[in-house]
Amino acid sequence: MRSGKVYWSRDSRAINQKPECTNHIVERNPTHPLLAVPHEGAWLVAGSYFGGPKMPVWVHNLRDTDRAEITVKGTTTPVTWREVEGDERDRMWAVMLATWPNYAKYEERTDRLIPVFRLARA
């Protein structure tokens, strides 16, 4: 989705990954519409895959690069990212649940820990 338009939520955002930076899985369209939760000057995204058993492809690609972009209201911004873990992940997951309660359903559907990433302006 290259236009940055996201259809399922007013607060949704799109994360863009540069294909030349991905080593794990090469995709034709490396732009993925995701719910990105604004939090403390950054954005939180989760690799929920709607509670599916497999990790979303974009998670593998993000983990394999140090560069990504986020498109918000048509403006693309380079970001740095990090995967949050432990107690910090629990706190950020609570923020995400407050924004999109369906994440709780996704969590119930899967045995894997849904990864949470913090994206900040580069």
C-alpha positions as CSV (number, residue, x, y, z in Angstrom):
1,M,0.0,0.0,0.0
2,R,2.1,2.9,-1.2
3,S,-0.4,5.7,-0.8
4,G,-0.3,5.6,3.0
5,K,-4.0,5.2,3.2
6,V,-5.2,2.7,5.7
7,Y,-8.8,1.7,5.7
8,W,-9.7,-0.1,8.9
9,S,-8.9,2.6,11.5
10,R,-8.6,6.4,11.6
11,D,-5.5,6.0,13.8
12,S,-3.8,3.4,11.6
13,R,-0.5,4.1,10.0
14,A,1.6,2.3,7.4
15,I,5.2,1.1,7.9
16,N,7.4,1.0,4.9
17,Q,10.5,-1.1,4.6
18,K,13.2,-0.5,1.9
19,P,13.4,-3.7,-0.2
20,E,17.2,-3.3,-0.7
21,C,17.6,-3.6,3.1
22,T,15.7,-6.8,3.6
23,N,17.7,-10.0,3.7
24,H,15.3,-12.6,5.1
25,I,12.3,-12.6,2.8
26,V,12.1,-10.5,-0.4
27,E,8.6,-9.2,-1.2
28,R,7.2,-7.5,-4.2
29,N,5.5,-4.9,-2.0
30,P,7.4,-4.2,1.2
31,T,4.9,-1.7,2.5
32,H,2.5,-3.0,5.1
33,P,-0.6,-1.3,6.5
34,L,-0.4,-1.6,10.3
35,L,-2.1,-0.2,13.3
36,A,0.6,2.1,14.7
37,V,-0.2,3.5,18.2
38,P,1.3,7.0,18.9
39,H,3.0,6.8,22.2
40,E,5.4,9.3,23.8
41,G,6.6,10.8,20.5
42,A,7.0,7.5,18.8
43,W,4.8,4.7,17.4
44,L,4.2,1.2,18.7
45,V,3.4,-1.7,16.2
46,A,2.7,-5.3,17.0
47,G,3.4,-8.4,14.9
48,S,0.0,-9.9,15.7
49,Y,-1.0,-11.4,12.3
50,F,-4.5,-11.4,13.8
51,G,-3.4,-14.2,16.2
52,G,-2.2,-16.5,13.4
53,P,0.4,-19.1,14.3
54,K,3.1,-17.7,12.1
55,M,5.1,-14.6,12.5
56,P,4.2,-11.9,9.9
57,V,6.7,-11.6,7.1
58,W,7.2,-7.9,7.8
59,V,8.5,-8.8,11.3
60,H,11.3,-10.9,9.8
61,N,12.1,-8.2,7.3
62,L,12.2,-5.5,10.0
63,R,14.5,-7.6,12.2
64,D,16.9,-7.9,9.3
65,T,17.3,-4.2,8.7
66,D,18.1,-1.1,10.6
67,R,16.2,1.2,8.3
68,A,12.4,1.6,7.9
69,E,9.9,4.4,7.2
70,I,6.5,5.2,8.6
71,T,3.8,7.0,6.5
72,V,1.3,9.0,8.5
73,K,-1.3,11.1,6.7
74,G,0.7,10.9,3.5
75,T,4.0,12.0,5.1
76,T,6.8,9.5,5.1
77,T,9.3,9.7,7.9
78,P,12.5,7.6,8.3
79,V,12.5,5.7,11.7
80,T,14.7,3.7,13.9
81,W,13.2,0.8,15.6
82,R,13.7,-1.6,18.5
83,E,11.8,-4.6,19.7
84,V,10.6,-4.0,23.3
85,E,10.9,-6.9,25.7
86,G,10.2,-8.0,29.3
87,D,8.4,-5.5,31.6
88,E,8.7,-2.7,28.9
89,R,6.9,-5.0,26.4
90,D,4.2,-5.6,29.0
91,R,3.7,-1.9,29.5
92,M,3.7,-1.1,25.8
93,W,1.3,-4.1,25.1
94,A,-1.1,-2.5,27.7
95,V,-1.0,0.8,25.7
96,M,-1.8,-1.1,22.5
97,L,-4.7,-3.0,24.2
98,A,-6.1,0.3,25.3
99,T,-6.1,1.5,21.7
100,W,-7.2,-1.7,20.0
101,P,-8.8,-4.2,22.4
102,N,-9.0,-6.8,19.7
103,Y,-5.3,-7.5,20.3
104,A,-6.5,-9.5,23.3
105,K,-8.4,-11.8,20.9
106,Y,-5.3,-12.1,18.8
107,E,-3.2,-13.0,21.8
108,E,-5.7,-15.8,22.8
109,R,-5.5,-17.3,19.3
110,T,-1.8,-17.9,19.3
111,D,0.8,-19.7,21.3
112,R,3.6,-17.3,20.2
113,L,4.5,-14.1,22.0
114,I,3.3,-11.2,19.8
115,P,6.3,-9.0,19.3
116,V,6.0,-5.2,19.9
117,F,8.2,-2.7,18.2
118,R,8.9,1.0,19.0
119,L,9.5,3.2,16.0
120,A,11.0,6.6,16.5
121,R,11.9,9.4,14.1
122,A,15.4,8.9,12.8
